[in-house]
Amino acid sequence: MGVSTVTIRNTFGSDHLSFDAVGLPGFHFSQDPLEYATRTHHSDLDTVDHVVPGDLIQAAAVLATVVYHTANRPELTPRKPLPGPLPQK
């Protein structure tokens, strides 16, 4: 499927962090950084007509595979420890 790297390293700046913060498994799919911030991403050109069809097909296949296998695991996905209580004011 073209996936070349799998890591348990925490990557900052993604939506998965809110799940991690409350002890739920969070997944972050990192894309190839090639032209990530130089051409269209997070700009006024970030529209569907600039999507590379092959990239979208590959990303959908990877995500569908992860969701399928995660949903069909015989055991729960491992969780990180819950955060400690907030300090009292």
KAKANOR-V267879 format. One record per helix or strand of 3 or more residues. SS is the DSSP state (@ for helix, = for strand). FROM is the first residue (numbers start at 1). TO is the last residue. If there is no record, write none. Layout:
# KAKANOR-V267879
[[SS | FROM | TO] [SS | FROM | TO]]
This chain:
# KAKANOR-V267879
[[@ | 17 | 21] [@ | 48 | 50] [@ | 53 | 71]]
